[in-house]
């Protein structure tokens, strides 16, 4: 499993910092052989001096001040218990008609001053740097992840000892926080639950996290944390890797898209004959499809699908479209991952189907696209052979705007 791709995260001063999965956990091979799904890991100074590229207390001020923040994105806890959202929300109305519920910053600040921990759920939904951090985990695990921010007042506990039904990667951003971590259970608990410290025994880790430290908690690991002499801000990246039942299920669902499974049987209709026999035939068809599947190709498909799930990724579509407008004859282009169907020729032109768009292109252009399927690269001036440079660049621009072609950066 790949753990070395560097993904960009932009800091508040617009400088660029790169983070990889190994930056967070150290040697990836050691992590997966000794810690993943087995035991907690404390990686001291993993992002020392670089945490502000992810989030800052100042940015959280800006986010809580956004008038359209839904209450589902923000939670408050005091004395280890959740505070009802009505204590810090209001109904937004227009001409007397209720529109939505929104967070009231002044009430959130008051709860924080009185000792409440503020939690921002799914920070990656609206903060680009957090979304970029989620990219790292999407690339590594090919599954969904969320970035959650916890802001705790000085000298206060956050939540009571509890476990989460996900893997958690804690990144201390500002201030310090004391952590107690207990042994992960033998089996995975399906739901989040609280614990009494006296029932958990002696922690396996008791430590103070400082800015840049990373703590990995396997699925279901009981833990508790408390801020020290200053306000504490940390991120928790929650990850739920797909199990074999999930992966096999996705493979089966993919195979079931074949037309042979499109029928609408009425199992109680005698005209269908023996319902059990018909079902048995379909199960054998599915079994044959599974037996004929290429495991390597299916792993590639599952990885690609997992890495494109919501919560991570940044398509940069506006940026891509703008760059298509300034292609030069020397711009090197390649085929993108966008699916394209190339139809037969009518003698001079071939049909293309891409992203729901149907168009006809000269046969030479269709042949050029086929020639790039194996991973080749071509300058925009030579993409459309037999015509002027300007016409070739124009044809390349049109297909780049549709997403068929992309700039080759290497």
N, C-alpha and C positions, 0 to 999 in steps of 0.2 A: 504494500500500500504506500502510495506516494506521500511523502511528508516534507518535501524540499522546495516546493514551488513558493516563491516569494510573492506576496500579494501586497498591494499598495495601500497605505493608510495615511490620510492627510491630516496634519496637525492644525490647530487653530490659527497658527500664523502662516498657513498655506505651504510650509515646507513639507518635504516628502520623506516619510520614514517607511522602511520595509520591515515586515514581520513574517516569519515562517512558523510552522508548527514546532520545529526544533528550537526556535527562540523561546517558546513557551515551556516546553517539557524537557529540553536537553536532547541527548541522543535518542532519536526516534526508535531505533532498534532495541535499545535497553528499555525504553518506556513500554513498548508493546510486548516485550518478552517478560518483564518483571512487574509492571504496575497495572497496565490496562486490564480492567475487569478483575483485578486481584487485590491491590492495596493502594493506599494514598501515596502521593508523591509531593514533596516540598522542594521547589526549585528556587533557591535564593537568588535575588538580583537578576532574574531572567530578562526583565525589561527595564533595568535601572536607568533612570534618566530619559526614558522614552515613553512613559505612561501618558503624558499630556497629548501625545499624538492620537490617543484613543478617545478620551473624554476628560472633562475637567468640571470642577464645581461651578465655574462660571458658565459653562455650556448648559448645565442643568438649570441654572437660573433662567437662561433664555428659553429653554424648553417648557418649563412650568409656566412661563409667562405667555405662551402661545394660547390664544383664546379658543382654539379648536381642539385642544387635547382631550380626548374622551377619557372618562374615569377608568375605563378598563385598562388603560396604560399606566395607571399610577395607583399604588397602594400605600397605606400608612399603618404601622404597627407600633403600639406602646405597651410596655410591660409584657412583651412576649405575645400579645394578642392583636388581632387585626382591628382597625378602627373602621366603623361603617362609612361607606363612601359619602353618605348624605352629610357627614360632618365637614366635608371639604369640596362639595360640588354645588352647582346651581343649574337651574333650567334656563337654557338660552331660548328666548322667544322673539318672534318678529310680528309686530302688530297684534299682540295678544295670543298668537298661536305658538305653542311649544314646538321647538325644533329639535333640540338635543340636550343632553347633560354635558356640562363642561366643568373642568377643575377650576377652583377659585384660588389663585396664588396666595392671597393674604391668609386664607384659612390653612393652607398647606404649611406656610411659614410658621404660623402660630403653633400648629401641632409639632413641628420640628423643634421650635424653641422650648416646648414643654416636654421634650424627650422622645418624640416619635421618630422612628426610622422610616425614611421615604424610599420606596421601591419603584423604579421605572421598568415596566415589563416591555419586552420586545423593543429595546432601544434601537435595534437594527432596522426597525420599520421607518424611523424618521431621522436618524443621525448617520450620515454617510460613513464616518470613521468606524462606527459600530457595525455597519453593514459590511465593510471591508474586512473587519475581524471575523465576522461570520463566514466570509469567503474562505478563510483559512481552514475552518472546520468542515465546510462543504467540500472543499478539495480533498481533504484528508479522509473523511469518513463517508462522503457521498450520501449524506442524510441531513434532515433538517436540524438547525440549531437556533438558539435565541440568545441574545445578549441582554442581560438584566443588570441594572445599576442599583446599588444599595448605598444610601447616604445616611449615616448614623451620627447623632450628636455625640460630643465628647462625653466619655464616662458612662455611656448607656449600652445596654444589651440590645441586640437586634431581635431575632425570633428565638423562641425557646428551643432546646435541643430537638432536632427533627431530622428526617431523611427525605430525600427527593427521589422520585422514580426515574431519574435521568443521571447521566454522568455530568459532573460539574467541574469546570476549570475556573478557579478564582484568581483574579488579577487585582492586586492592591494598587490603587491609583494615587490617592492622597491620604495623608494621616497614617495612623497605625491601628491595628485591630488584633485582639487576642482571640485565638482559635483553639477550640477543643474538638478533636476528631477521634471517633471510636472505630473499632474494627468493623469492616463491612460484613453484612450477614452472609451466610452460606447461600441462601436463595435470594432472588430478586423480588422485593416487595412491589406490588403493582401500584400502590397508592402512596401519596405523601402522608406522613404521620408524625406526630410529636412524641417525645419520650421524656421520662423522668430520669435525671442524671443518675440517681441511685440504682436505677435498673440497668444502666449501661456498663457499669464497672469502670475500670481505669482507662482513660483515653490512650490511644496509641500515638497521638501527636498532641502536644500542648506547646503552642508557639505564638509569637507576635509577628504578624505580617507587616512589612514595610513597603513603601512604594517600589514597584518593580518585582516584588515576589509573586510567584505563581504556586497555587496549591491545587492538586488534582484529587477529586473525590470520586471514587467509583460509584456506580449505580447503587442507591440504597444506603450509603454510608451515613450514619448518624453524626451530626456536627452542631456546634453552637459557636457564636462569635459575639464579642463586645468591643466597642470602641474604647480607646484609652484617653489620653489627656487632650486630644484634639479631635475635630470632626474627621470621620473616616469615610472615604469613598472607595468602593471596590466594584468590579464587574464580575459577574458570574456568567460564563458561557455554558449553557445547558445543551447537552447533546444526547440524542437517543438513537444509537446505532441500530440499523435494521438487523433483525435476527434472521436465521435461515428460513423460518416460516414466512417472514415478510418478503425475502428475496425470491423464494420459490413461488410464493403466491403471486408476486408481480410478473414472474416469468409465465405462469399459467394464464394470468389475465391477458398478457400480451399475445399468447398463442390463441386464446379464445376469440381474438378479433378477426380470425380467419372466417371467410364466408361460409365454410362448412358448419359453423355453429350459429348461423343467423336465423334458423328456423324458429317458429313459435308453436311448439307442440302442445296439444291438449291431451294430457296424460290420461284423462278419463274418457277420451273418445275411442270407441271400439274400432273406428276406421284406422287408427294409428297402430292397431295390432297390439301385441304384448308390450305394454309400456316399459317393463323391466328390460325386455330384449332390445328395444330402441335405445334406452339409456345406456345399456351395456355396449352397444355399437358406438355410441358417441364417446364413451369412456375409452374405448379402444382407439378411436381416432385421436383423442387427446394424448393417450399413451404413446402412439406412434409419433405424434408431433413432438412430444418431449424427448423421445428417443432420438429423433432426427435433429434436434436443436444443437447448434454449435456452442459449447460451453464458453469458449474464449470470446466469441462474438457477443454472447448474452451478458457476460461479465462487463464488457465494454459498454453495452447498452444500459445496464443497470447503473454503472458508474456515471455515465453521462446524464441519465435521468435524475439520479440522486443529487448531482452537483448543480442541477438547474432548478431545484425546488425553491419555493418561495422563502424569503427570509435572508437569502444571500444573493450574490451575483449583482453585477452592475452592467447593463448592456451598453450604456453610453450611446444611446441611439441618436440623440441630437448631435453629439459630437461626431458620430460616424457619418450622419447625413451631411453635416457641414464639410467634413473632409472630402466627401465625394465630389463636392462642387469645385474643389481646387486640385483635382488630379492633373498631373503633368505627364507628358509623354514618357518620362523616365520612371514614373511611379510603378513599382513592382506589385503585381496582383496575383491572388490565388483564389481557388474556390473556397467558399465558406462552408460551414456545417449545415446551412439551410438546405432542406430537401428540395430537389428540383426534378421534375419529370420532363424528359425531352422526348417529344413525339416524333413520328415519322415525317419525312420530307414530302412536300407536294411537288417537288422538282426544283424549287428555288428557296423555299422557306420551310422551317421546322417549328412546330408548336412547343411552347414552354408553359409549364404550370408551376408557379412558385408563390407561396403565401396567399393562395386564392386568386392570384392574378394569372390570366391566360393571355399570352402574347405570341406573336409570330416573329421569328428572327431569321436572318439569312442563314443558309446552311453552314457557311463558313464560321459563323458565330457559334452555332450549335456544336460543330466539330471542335472548336476551340474549348468550349466548356467540357466536352467529353475528354479532351486531351489533358485538362487540368484535374480530372478526377483522381488521378494517382498521386497528387500532391505537388505538381509542378508549379512554377512561377513564371510570369510573363510580364514584360513592360506594357503599360497601357497603349503605347504607340504601335505595338505589334500584336495586340490581342485579336484584332479583326484583320486577318491577312488580305492583301490585295487591294486595300483602300488607302486613302491618305491618312497621315498621322492624326489629323484633327478628327476625321470621322471615326477612326479606331478609338480615340480617347472618348469621344461622345458616346459610342456604344458601351464602352467599359463603365462610363459614369452611370448610364441608365441601369445596368445590371448591378452596380455597386449600391445604388440607392435602393434597389429591391432586396439587397442582402445576399445576392448570388455570389458576388465577388467581394473580397476584402483586401486591405493593404497587407502585404507581406512585410513584417517588421524585421525578419531575420533572413 
